[in-house]
Amino acid sequence: MFDLHVHASPDVVPRGTDDHDAVAAYARAGFTGCVLKAHYESTVGRAAAAARAHALDVYGGVALNQHTGGVNPAAVAACLQAGGRVVWMPTADAHTQRTAALPSLCGVRTDLPAHAYAIPPHAPEAAGAVRSICRMIAEADAVLATGHLDADECRWLLTAARASGVRRILLTHPGYTVPGMAAETAAGLAALGAYAEITAYQLLHQPGVTGAWLAAYADEVGLERVVLSSDAGQPDSPAPPEALHLLIDTLAAEGLDRGALRACASDLPEALVAP
Ligand SMILES: [Zn+2]
């Protein structure tokens, strides 16, 4: 198995474990690796250290939030040049996060200027920066993840990314509260050449979500275009490997094919991110 999305400490909010213990747990559980994600730090160096210490395939990247000045090509250049494999469009500082009243960095530090980031069609002035970022991701053959951008932005982004030659595109948990995309919309975007992520975090923490709802979502997208990840690491979530197993068990209990579900949490995500 391979977990495409996990949070560990150090972070700006408490996490269940640090990188070392998180990756050690994957090793014990027989996983081949994971992607370390942080909203406010490049995880490239952390991933390299964890990969070396545990002999697992651990990858990092950068999320384009307020600590990078938002959609900033220089932050992406540095990340990719150092071996980063994933670039997440704005997550915790995306405009959708504000609308949904979810946490952001300037909510943690109210003395910071309140920035929320968007891309076209909502922020046409960001088009040049996004295209430049797409070109760099294409050159590195890295993964473009949509973060918490909404459906209109994802549609614009996928078109720009494909035109720039980006081959690896991930719709970041489209069914979660942010961006709150309907399954039908996610299916349409996935058909343009992206994978749609479904997370254990949704099962554990998203208000109103059930295993049946997630299974219907996965079914509508089609399991060949779905990746399952934990998005775990919260102090009140199960350990990440267990969280991912719980998601698979829950979706299998709803009638989805267990072998196909395992592929969505192993070969498929690892192939998406591995160089
Ligand atoms: Zn996450």
Residues whose N, C-alpha, C, O or C-beta is under 5 A from the ligand:
A	BS01	ZN	D231
